[in-house]
């Protein structure tokens, strides 16, 4: 099966792991040694609201290729009725779009592009 044919939510499932792994490494490399402090800092990056904001910023600044935007749109438009209680459905769908893009890139073994996206999310800080 080609990566592009994989269900968008499956791509997001993989992308969520990729994204959270980068965030955890980033925070540990910042020198945060307390697990409670790590969790508090991680929420600033891994919440649906934060992920949606990062994705919208990338879109507004033409950071993503047309192919990447297609993957994001496909995930955003995937029919779902459930979402977390702490955000609206549109925000959740944008967050899912970012995760699906990262999942797609991971399955395509495009670590270089994942690094570029995560560096963008982290404000230019190398992961």
N, C-alpha and C positions, 0 to 999 in steps of 0.2 A: 504494500500500500504506500502510495506517495504521501509525504508529510502534509501536503496541501489538502489532501482528502480526509485527513483525520478530523473528527468532530471538534468543533471550536472549544467546547468545554473540557475536552481531554487535553487539548493544547494548553488551556488555561490552568489545568491541574498540574501539568508539568512546569509551566511558567511560574506558577506560585512558588514552587520549590526552588527554582532558579533564583527568582527575585529575593525570596527570604534568605537564601544562602548568602547572596551578595551583601544584603543589609547586615546580616549577623557578622560576617567577616569585617565589613567596614567599621562597625561599632566596636568590635573587639580590638581592631587595629588602632582605633582612636584611644585606646587605653582604658576603656570602661571595664572594670573587673568585677563589679557587683551584678549578679543576675537580675535583681529587681530593677536596677538602673538600666541594664541592657534592654529589658522588656519595655520600660517607659520610653526609652529613646526609639526603640524599634517601631512602636506604634505611630510615631511621627512619619514613618516611611511606608509601613505595610498596611495601613488602613485603606479601605476603598476610597475614601475621600482624598487621601494623599496620592494614591496611585492614579486616580482620575485626573487630579490636578497636574501631575507630571505628564500624563499622556496628552492632555489638552495643550499644555505648554509646548510639547514637541510638535504637535500638529500645527499650532499657531506659528511656530518658527520654522516650518518646512523641514524638520529634522528627519522625517521618515520618507522612505522611498514609496513609489506608487504600489509596489508589491506589498510592502509592509502595511500601508494604509488599507489595502484590500483585506489583509488578514485581520486587522483591527476592526474594520467594518463588519466583516463576516461574524466575528465574535460578538460585537456590539449588537448586531441584529438577530442573533440567535434567540429563538423563542424560549423565554423562561418566565415563570411567574413568581419565583421566589427570589428574595434578596435579604441581606442582613437588616435587622431592625434599626441599625444606627445610620442608615443612608437610604436615599431614594433609589428607585430602579435605574434611572439614567446614570447616576454616579456609579452604581454597581456594574452596569454594562460597560462603562468606560474603563473601570478597573479590570474587568474581565478581558477587555480588548488588549490592554497592556500585557497582562499575564499570558494571553494566547500568543501574542507576538513573541514573547520571550520563550514560550514553549516551542513554538515553530522554529525559532532560531537555534534552540538547543538541539532539537531533533535533526536539524540540518547541520549540526556541528559547527555553527558559525559563532564561535566564541569571541572572535574579534568584534563582531557587530554587537553582541551582548555586552561586551566590555564598554563599547562606545555609548550604548543606551544607558547602562548603569552609571557610567561616569557623568553623563548628562543629568540623570536623576540626582546624583550625589553632588552636583554643583561643580563638576570638573575634578573632583578628587579621584585619584586612581584607586581602583578596587584591588 
